[in-house]
Amino acid sequence: MDIIVTDAATGFVDPLMMNWDTHTPTGRSYTISYPLRESVYYNCSRWFWDVAGVWALREEEQCTPDTRRMVRAYIPASYENGAAAAVLFAGDDDVGSGCVGCTPADDRPSMGRPAAGQPGFWLNSVMLDRLIAAGRMPPNTVHITTNNANGRDIEMNTVSGLYSEFLQHEVLKRVRSHPEVIADYPLLRFTSDPKGRVLMGCSAGGDQAIIQALMRPDVVGVGVAFSATVTWTSTALASNGSFPLGAADLWAGEGLIATGPKRDVRLFHSCAQHDLGTWTAPYDAPGTGMPSPGFGCVSGYPTNLCDREGENGAIKDGNRPGRNFGYVGVGDTCNPYADWADANNQTASALHSRGYDHRYLWVRNACHCDPRQYDQSLPTVLTWAFEEAW
């Protein structure tokens, strides 16, 4: 295991990240949109299984069969028509949701840099251009993102191999068959080598990157996870029947990393010193008098926020440890699997014990999905991720 420690407070920026938001990608971008009713995998019929044994759907996860899936693809100018392209997948790409660089496919970022979020479509497209030009990424690499049309928890936090099925048999097919893509690249095809298929995300998108590499190594051979949500976040997912602690079952409970089959995959994940659930994280909760002072510190938890009888006992907040969106089962007592820093440390230890090809980034003076970690590490991480894709 390679352990990398950086400090967000230093202000260091990798030269390849300089002025990324003013760089115009030189390749071609495509947006493919279709209603969920046309999907085999996520068609708004896969609802939560709540702890009372009743099918339910959390309000913010509601969809209809007419809700539209959006797939975005970037094909760099270096792509040779007919070559088997490596793929950088990224889920969790909801335009306007705060992700770094998430904009419409042909519009540069225009609203300033959010305090936190996953690397977005524009940023990743710029990275492809620059890394390919520097000889650090295969020239035949395509970037593909999807939004969370069927609900973020269902798509990003469910512990199963379904998301890989979705990428393999629906997303890639939609990109290949899109009329504009066919017109420009009639011979477009994708590599079948899992080492040339990288899934990247931050937060919930990060834990899904790890889950898919471990559960479907035949589809995803490399997982890249920033501030990975390898924690217990919901009692109401269909996969809770087999994995009651959700992604925390990777290192606790079922211990999937320790007890499951050893996979021929490569994994990267990061965590911030003041990530979600840490007792050092700034927090801005009603009535606490604890405003969040840090760049990127969008949430965190005072030490006594789990105490139902204390001064903060009446505070209702969906992100506080133990609250977990109000579902009974995780409840209003402190959730021992909701510290992102501890969970990522435990995940790193478990991966190391099994001998995985694994890198772990610890970012001092940073918070959840802090974009400063991309400034410092994204080019190096992507170079590493595609090392075996040439």
ZADO-323312 format. One record per residue (C-alpha): y, z negated, x. Coordinates in nm, 3 decimals. Each point is the difference from the previous one (the first is absolute). Layout:
# residues N
      py      pz      px
       Y       Z       X
...
***
This chain:
# residues 390
      py      pz      px
   0.000   0.000   0.000
   0.348   0.087   0.123
   0.261  -0.259  -0.101
   0.360   0.119   0.014
   0.298  -0.234  -0.041
   0.348   0.132  -0.069
   0.327  -0.164  -0.103
   0.203   0.154  -0.282
   0.310  -0.189   0.116
   0.027   0.195   0.327
   0.133   0.310  -0.172
  -0.230   0.227   0.201
  -0.056   0.345  -0.153
  -0.263   0.244   0.125
   0.183   0.317   0.112
  -0.206   0.209  -0.243
   0.137  -0.211  -0.287
   0.363   0.064   0.088
   0.197   0.164  -0.284
  -0.315   0.074  -0.201
   0.200  -0.001  -0.324
   0.224   0.284   0.119
  -0.285   0.216   0.130
  -0.100   0.285  -0.231
  -0.377   0.059   0.008
  -0.074   0.355   0.111
  -0.316   0.047  -0.206
  -0.049   0.051  -0.371
  -0.016  -0.266  -0.272
  -0.174   0.023  -0.336
  -0.004  -0.219  -0.310
  -0.300   0.019  -0.233
   0.026  -0.181  -0.333
  -0.254  -0.035  -0.281
  -0.075  -0.244  -0.285
  -0.253  -0.277   0.047
  -0.208   0.142  -0.285
  -0.109   0.272   0.244
  -0.135  -0.249   0.254
  -0.366  -0.096   0.030
   0.078  -0.310   0.206
   0.323  -0.154  -0.131
   0.068   0.113  -0.356
   0.149  -0.321  -0.143
  -0.334  -0.114  -0.140
  -0.080  -0.225   0.299
   0.168  -0.319  -0.109
  -0.017  -0.354   0.132
  -0.293  -0.226  -0.077
   0.167  -0.333  -0.053
  -0.159  -0.340   0.057
  -0.053  -0.057  -0.368
  -0.225   0.305  -0.014
   0.252   0.211  -0.185
   0.128   0.342   0.102
   0.371  -0.038   0.064
   0.280   0.178   0.179
   0.287  -0.180   0.168
   0.334   0.109  -0.142
   0.129   0.153   0.324
  -0.326   0.191   0.046
   0.014   0.175  -0.337
  -0.058   0.373  -0.010
  -0.098   0.262  -0.254
  -0.216   0.311   0.037
   0.328   0.192   0.021
   0.128  -0.201   0.297
   0.036   0.247   0.285
  -0.172  -0.016   0.334
   0.214   0.129   0.284
  -0.158   0.129   0.319
   0.222   0.109   0.287
  -0.112   0.205   0.298
   0.175   0.088   0.324
  -0.140   0.283   0.213
   0.173   0.017   0.339
   0.112   0.330   0.150
  -0.264  -0.043   0.270
  -0.288   0.031  -0.248
  -0.216   0.309   0.062
  -0.109   0.150  -0.332
  -0.378  -0.037  -0.029
  -0.035  -0.286   0.247
  -0.174  -0.318  -0.116
   0.295  -0.237  -0.038
  -0.007  -0.368   0.081
   0.158  -0.207  -0.278
   0.238  -0.295  -0.005
  -0.044  -0.148  -0.349
   0.242  -0.256  -0.140
  -0.031  -0.161  -0.340
   0.260  -0.220  -0.162
   0.260   0.278   0.018
   0.222  -0.069  -0.298
   0.333   0.180   0.029
   0.284  -0.244  -0.050
  -0.218  -0.308   0.038
   0.158  -0.105   0.330
  -0.239   0.160   0.247
   0.159   0.105   0.328
   0.058   0.374  -0.023
  -0.137   0.042  -0.353
   0.213   0.278  -0.148
  -0.070   0.318  -0.191
  -0.191   0.242   0.217
   0.298   0.213   0.098
   0.275  -0.265   0.007
   0.089  -0.202   0.307
   0.040  -0.378  -0.034
   0.344  -0.063  -0.146
   0.013  -0.357  -0.126
  -0.012  -0.187   0.330
  -0.291  -0.188   0.143
  -0.179  -0.246  -0.230
  -0.065  -0.352   0.125
  -0.374   0.050  -0.025
  -0.259   0.257  -0.096
  -0.273   0.228   0.123
   0.066   0.303   0.219
   0.095   0.272  -0.245
  -0.058   0.372  -0.038
   0.309   0.113   0.190
  -0.048  -0.242   0.291
  -0.366   0.093   0.042
   0.084   0.370  -0.015
   0.258  -0.050   0.275
  -0.259  -0.188   0.205
  -0.246   0.289  -0.033
   0.261   0.243   0.128
   0.101  -0.215   0.293
  -0.346  -0.118   0.105
  -0.143   0.352  -0.021
   0.288   0.132   0.212
  -0.066  -0.275   0.253
  -0.370   0.088   0.017
  -0.098  -0.337  -0.146
  -0.151   0.116  -0.329
  -0.221   0.297  -0.088
   0.219   0.297  -0.099
  -0.224   0.067  -0.301
   0.078  -0.323  -0.186
   0.111  -0.025  -0.364
   0.170  -0.296  -0.168
  -0.092  -0.079  -0.364
   0.132  -0.282  -0.220
  -0.072  -0.114  -0.355
   0.186  -0.227  -0.240
  -0.156  -0.290  -0.191
  -0.011   0.171  -0.337
  -0.288  -0.213  -0.130
   0.155  -0.328   0.115
   0.045  -0.143   0.348
  -0.247  -0.285  -0.032
  -0.274   0.224  -0.133
   0.047   0.269   0.263
   0.095  -0.208   0.302
  -0.172  -0.339  -0.039
  -0.336   0.087  -0.157
  -0.286  -0.061   0.245
  -0.218   0.309  -0.036
  -0.040   0.348   0.143
   0.157   0.168  -0.305
   0.327   0.079   0.174
  -0.183   0.205   0.263
  -0.174   0.195  -0.274
   0.341   0.068  -0.149
   0.141   0.123   0.332
  -0.304   0.208   0.089
  -0.073   0.171  -0.329
   0.331   0.000  -0.188
   0.299  -0.021   0.234
  -0.121   0.244   0.265
  -0.117   0.241  -0.269
   0.338  -0.015  -0.175
   0.183   0.074   0.324
  -0.225   0.292   0.093
   0.023   0.157  -0.348
   0.375  -0.042  -0.048
   0.150   0.349  -0.053
   0.284  -0.051   0.249
  -0.240  -0.123   0.266
  -0.234   0.293  -0.062
   0.293   0.241   0.035
   0.104  -0.149   0.334
  -0.337  -0.105   0.142
  -0.280   0.185  -0.181
  -0.258  -0.117   0.256
   0.100  -0.367   0.005
  -0.294  -0.234   0.053
  -0.050  -0.359   0.107
  -0.221  -0.153   0.264
  -0.320  -0.167  -0.115
   0.003  -0.227   0.308
   0.098  -0.351  -0.116
   0.169  -0.066   0.336
   0.251   0.264  -0.104
   0.073  -0.172  -0.331
   0.243  -0.289   0.029
   0.105  -0.215  -0.296
   0.322  -0.193   0.053
   0.193  -0.248  -0.211
   0.199  -0.321  -0.008
  -0.069  -0.314  -0.202
  -0.249   0.093  -0.275
  -0.018   0.352   0.141
  -0.101  -0.161   0.328
  -0.295  -0.194  -0.135
  -0.123   0.315  -0.175
   0.010   0.182   0.337
  -0.232  -0.263   0.147
  -0.223  -0.017  -0.309
  -0.055   0.377  -0.013
  -0.085   0.025   0.369
  -0.259  -0.276  -0.039
  -0.142   0.115  -0.334
   0.020   0.378   0.039
  -0.006   0.074   0.374
  -0.133   0.347  -0.085
   0.339   0.081  -0.156
   0.255  -0.216   0.187
  -0.068  -0.063   0.368
   0.326  -0.173   0.094
   0.194  -0.265  -0.191
   0.363  -0.084   0.083
   0.135  -0.305  -0.180
   0.343  -0.159   0.041
   0.041  -0.352  -0.146
  -0.343   0.046  -0.154
  -0.065  -0.182  -0.328
  -0.340  -0.129   0.108
   0.061  -0.290  -0.240
  -0.099  -0.117  -0.347
   0.258   0.150  -0.233
  -0.162   0.048  -0.339
  -0.276  -0.146  -0.212
   0.003   0.294  -0.236
  -0.138   0.298   0.189
  -0.326   0.161  -0.099
  -0.126  -0.049   0.357
   0.042  -0.379  -0.027
  -0.350  -0.016  -0.147
  -0.143   0.092   0.341
   0.287  -0.116   0.219
   0.166  -0.295  -0.174
   0.253  -0.055   0.280
   0.106   0.364   0.008
   0.099   0.120   0.346
  -0.030  -0.358   0.130
  -0.377   0.055  -0.029
   0.032   0.211   0.314
   0.032  -0.317   0.208
  -0.073  -0.288  -0.242
  -0.237  -0.046  -0.292
  -0.236   0.298   0.015
   0.097   0.059   0.365
  -0.037   0.378  -0.024
   0.106   0.064   0.359
  -0.242  -0.257   0.141
  -0.298   0.068  -0.227
   0.041   0.365  -0.101
  -0.130   0.297   0.198
   0.191   0.078   0.320
   0.201   0.317  -0.061
   0.093   0.267   0.252
   0.372  -0.020  -0.080
   0.324  -0.088   0.174
   0.240  -0.253  -0.150
   0.360  -0.103   0.059
   0.186  -0.271  -0.189
   0.314  -0.203   0.047
   0.157  -0.316  -0.130
   0.343  -0.157   0.030
   0.081  -0.352   0.111
   0.180  -0.064  -0.330
  -0.226   0.210  -0.221
  -0.080  -0.079  -0.363
  -0.156  -0.337  -0.059
   0.101  -0.148   0.335
   0.172  -0.335  -0.014
   0.269   0.121   0.239
   0.109   0.291  -0.216
   0.348  -0.001  -0.156
  -0.010   0.004  -0.376
   0.251   0.060  -0.275
  -0.139  -0.171  -0.310
   0.204  -0.117  -0.299
   0.120  -0.356   0.043
  -0.133  -0.050   0.353
   0.328   0.047   0.182
  -0.192   0.192   0.265
   0.158   0.345   0.030
  -0.182   0.257   0.211
   0.204   0.057   0.319
  -0.228   0.240   0.186
  -0.001   0.380   0.011
  -0.322   0.109  -0.167
  -0.073  -0.350  -0.126
  -0.041   0.093  -0.363
  -0.214  -0.300  -0.087
  -0.171  -0.304   0.139
  -0.078  -0.355  -0.103
   0.145  -0.348   0.048
  -0.264  -0.250   0.104
  -0.001  -0.183  -0.333
  -0.003   0.299  -0.233
  -0.368  -0.055  -0.083
   0.069  -0.351  -0.124
   0.003   0.009  -0.381
   0.138  -0.353  -0.017
   0.278   0.041   0.259
   0.355   0.124  -0.026
  -0.116   0.363  -0.004
  -0.283  -0.055  -0.246
   0.177   0.174  -0.288
   0.077   0.317   0.194
  -0.191   0.299  -0.128
  -0.021   0.279   0.251
  -0.262   0.273   0.021
  -0.008   0.008   0.379
  -0.036  -0.369   0.084
  -0.339  -0.108   0.131
  -0.219  -0.136  -0.275
   0.202   0.156  -0.281
  -0.164   0.342   0.025
   0.167   0.170  -0.293
  -0.078  -0.282  -0.243
  -0.373   0.063  -0.029
  -0.217  -0.301  -0.065
  -0.264  -0.039   0.269
   0.222   0.021   0.303
   0.227  -0.223  -0.196
   0.300  -0.213   0.079
  -0.163  -0.182   0.287
   0.046   0.117   0.355
  -0.198   0.312   0.087
  -0.168  -0.052   0.341
  -0.036   0.376   0.047
   0.365   0.102  -0.052
   0.142  -0.042   0.351
   0.032   0.355   0.137
   0.034  -0.119   0.361
  -0.310  -0.219  -0.013
  -0.194   0.269  -0.187
   0.084   0.268   0.256
  -0.082  -0.236   0.287
  -0.337  -0.075  -0.161
  -0.061   0.372  -0.058
   0.078   0.076   0.365
  -0.240  -0.270   0.112
  -0.277   0.131  -0.224
   0.048   0.359   0.120
  -0.002  -0.116   0.362
  -0.320  -0.199  -0.051
  -0.174   0.312  -0.135
   0.121   0.211   0.291
   0.216   0.242  -0.197
   0.235   0.248   0.168
   0.300  -0.193  -0.116
   0.369  -0.058   0.070
   0.204  -0.288  -0.136
   0.381  -0.014   0.009
   0.178  -0.335  -0.036
   0.375   0.040  -0.067
   0.221  -0.298   0.080
   0.319  -0.065  -0.196
  -0.104   0.242  -0.274
  -0.098  -0.012  -0.364
  -0.226   0.187  -0.240
  -0.006   0.378   0.061
   0.304  -0.045   0.223
   0.115   0.355   0.094
   0.092  -0.117   0.350
  -0.370  -0.001   0.084
  -0.002   0.375  -0.065
   0.300   0.043   0.231
  -0.200  -0.165   0.276
  -0.355   0.112  -0.063
  -0.054   0.287  -0.246
  -0.016   0.284   0.258
  -0.245  -0.195   0.216
  -0.213  -0.099  -0.298
  -0.029   0.357  -0.127
  -0.080   0.127   0.349
  -0.284  -0.254   0.020
  -0.120   0.076  -0.353
  -0.056   0.369   0.078
  -0.141  -0.042   0.351
  -0.346   0.113  -0.107
   0.117   0.271  -0.241
   0.061   0.273   0.260
***
